[in-house]
Amino acid sequence: MQPSQKYLDPQTLASLQGLELRAHRIVEGYVAGLHKSPFQGYSVEFAEHREYVPGDDLRYVDWKVYGRTDKIYLKRFEEETNLLVYLVLDISRSMHYQSDAASLSKLEYAKCICAALGRLVLMQQDSVGLATFDEALRQYLRPSGTAQHFKQMLHLLDQTEAIDKTNTGPIFHDLAERFTKRGLVVIVSDLFDDVEPMLAGLKHLRHRKHDVIVFHLFDPAEWEFPFRDATLFRGLEAEPELMADPRAVRQAYLKEIQAFQAEVQRGCRLHQVEYVRLQTDQSLGQSISRFLAARAKRVHV
Amino acid sequence: MVLAQLPEFASVSMLGWLAAAGVPFLIHLLSKRRFREREWAAMRYLRSAVQKRAKRIRVEQWLLLLVRTLLIILMVLAIAQPLASQMPYTIKVGERVHRVIVLDGSYSMNYRTGDEGDVWKETLQTARTLVESHQTGDGLSLLLMDSPPQAIVGSPTFDEQAFLLELNHLPERTSRAEVVASLERTLSLIEEAKRTNPELKRTEVHFISDLGRSTWIPQGADSPERTRLQELGTSLSREASLVLWNVGSSRPVNHAVVDFRMVDQFATMTEETEFEITLELYGREPETKPLQVLIDGSVVFEEQVSLEPRVPKTVRFGHLFRHGGFHAMEARLQEDRLPLDDHRFLSVEVKESLHVLLVDGRPSGDRFSPNTGFLRIALNPEQGVASTSLFEPEVRPETVLLEAPDLSFYDAIFLCDVGRITASEAKRLQPFVERGGGLLIFLGPQVVPGSYNRWLGPEADPDFRLLPALIGPRISRSEDDEPFKIDPRQYQHPVLDLFRGNPLAGLADTPVYTYHQLDMPQESSAETILDIQGNGPLIVEQTVGEGKVVLIGTTSDTRWNEMPRWHSFVPLVQELLRFALQGPEEKFQVVVDQPLQYSVRTLSADLKATVTTPGNEQEEVNLRTSGAMSHLEFHATHLPGNYQVMWGPPLSQKMLFAVNVDPRESDLRSLSVEEFREEIWPSPITFLTQLPESRVEPGSATAPGFRQQVSWSTGLLYGVLALLLLDTLLGWRFAHHT
């Protein structure tokens, strides 16, 4: 592993204190590791005004220009050239899970992804927003491209703690209504919820012309179920306790979890949602690559 | 129908471990109480998995529990060794069976296993059980492995009560079992029954034995007897279902008097007679036991004897007899669990004097006939000095060989330069030697070798061959030449024991001028006592029947040698005579169940003898007469001890026979199943053991050998193995497969 890329490794990230530092290292490590910048040849259109025509939305009238020139100009074109990235972070209690084999909890891992993507977006003069949710929408930071905004976003991520159980379906519907401007919606979640409402929510987001990437997070233990002794399993989201012999139920459990993941993936494909399965012991490079690919697609549309 | 009660167990205490069968349940319950706690995010999927698998998991758990519980139960039962008190086979209703019961009749079966019981009683009880469990219409036969084997009930009987009566009247065992002969008898009995009773469709043979090693293993690994035994085993297994009931004791300890004999050639009243007793201990720990010797019921010798396991112990003692005639002797060791071999008997005839006939072939007419004079002096050198003399020589001309009414009056006969031997003379000499007389032949100038060789030598009828060598031509050296010298052949022959290490006795220096060449036939049992240096034998001997013949190639006077003048002459003649007299005592020592035999010359046609057994029972025996001889043959020698034979008028003579058990049976080591199968019986046979509580000895809760090999234990162990494999397979399958 190249020195610059070691920061994509969750174990290394776990040793770094502070989300900003982690985000910095991830992005730096990723960019340094590329032979050719994915941003090369890309030009951002400069802002310009367009004369008002009947039917235009009056909310976009540049009143300052009107005050100086008595002409009605719209700022619409300036906004359209910027990419809006909505980071949607699941902070339900299930995201708090961390097995012995993982260096970071799912939530910590998800925060790293959000912080890293936010920094990437800002480096490219785009805007990034952040929404956290569990049973309800907990925080929402509108997209912005300023450094101050990024710091505020990191602070928000730092302060976020897993609180309640997941309820993805209504949340995604709610977000679809809130994200009025088209953008790239990045959902980072374990999606431990009913699949059908959740897919309906994603469909809603797509209906609003958003590009959507789902980073589906798993802890390695959730995917391997490596336990042997008789165990009393206590749910993180207030489910009843469950006594089980892991060796006896392992195969059945793996079948269940794989079926769930396959169903989510199939649903995403159906609704043209980019789907990425991530494990918290994997490098973050995959998440960044998939994000950049989606971003490039979005910009060149 | 299964002949059965509940099975017995060799190790009943092991059954307590059956409680361990609850351990898998206990572990199962404990495991439900002992668990880890873990927070878990993907609960909905885990719950779904558990719900779908719950029923199957329960079934799997119960299955594993069942297998493990069963495994423990089978293991405990196998270690507890169920003894097959039930028959290992089933009998089809309506199928008639010929059940042959073969009892080991060797006296080791008398071994006491407790205060009241012994192996023989248990043998009879096992036989009774087999009889009582038979079906109506089954035939029963009873064979005793004895010496020789006895078919007590040969043809199949259908009368159970009569059979049991025969069984109950079997006497205590005192003899050895002839295994090969017994199996041959069993086989012929089965074949005969198949011919005479074709309605008996199936044959079972039940051997009941202590599996004594000395009984069942014939001598020598590749002996023809062992090969024959294996052949018989194969034949029997083809003819019948074979069951071997092992009734042997687990760790038998035994000591025995295995030999009691007279060291001297004969017992006399003139000097102390030496006896030798050999004792053996067949055990593990050394023991000290009191030994007594009784003569005619009185204790004459006592000693505490230290015995080491399996090291023969020899005790010697001497006794001077005050009275002539037969004496009953007994060596008695403190009794143990097998008392029969703690006593050994000896019959000794004490000679007041020994009658020696000197046949002079050339009587001189003078008072001192050189031909026999030197011998007479040599045999009784203290004549006129001592009041008693052992040898009583009597000089007679050669006509005595035909005229004497009974040569058996004499203990030994010297032929001194007797010219010719006739057929009539040979006919009288032959039985004399056969029955234990000593014949010593000095040659001389009158001897015609051809007549000796014709009637007594190799050319004679095989029944009359007495000479140990062919008498060849005369070989002489003139007086001017150096005489022949005697070669004592390093004093190897027992006759020369006195001369060994004593060169001053002058034996080797004795000059010999003339002798007859003696040619010993090939493959002869004759032995050379003295040689002429570089020229072959001078004195040879041979055992014929119970007597001995000594042939001396030169004269008994000084015509052909200087021997009579040499100081070695007296001891040489006396030792030759003692040697020639050795053996007659042996006919009075008999093994149990062997007949007492003796022959006497009598003119009475209706001579009778009365035999008094050790049990003080008297039996009058009619004698068989042939010619002038009357022959005694008494077969009822089942009990060991001294048997007295009283010859009726006109003889009124008393003699004693000693009857002893065969000491080979004293070694009570038994065969294990493996040894039995490998060394003796590779053919199919079922091994069974009965072990009533009374037979369990201290410190031997589990006996070696058969008890471990009871088919039930083996089957159970196979079951344990199968369950272990099943448990592993199920565990693997349940853990890795849904």
Interface residues (C-beta under 8 A of the other chain):
Chain A: R93 S94 M95 H96 Y97 K106 D190 F192 D219 E222 F227 D229 A230 T231 L232 F233 R234 G235 L236 E237 E239 L242 M243 A244 D245 R247 A248 V249 Q251 A252 Y253 K255 E256 I257 F260
Chain B: S31 K32 R34 F35 R36 E37 R38 E39 W40 A41 A42 M43 R44 Y45 L46 R47 S48 A49 V50 K52 R53 I57 E60 Q61 F734 A735 H736 H737 T738
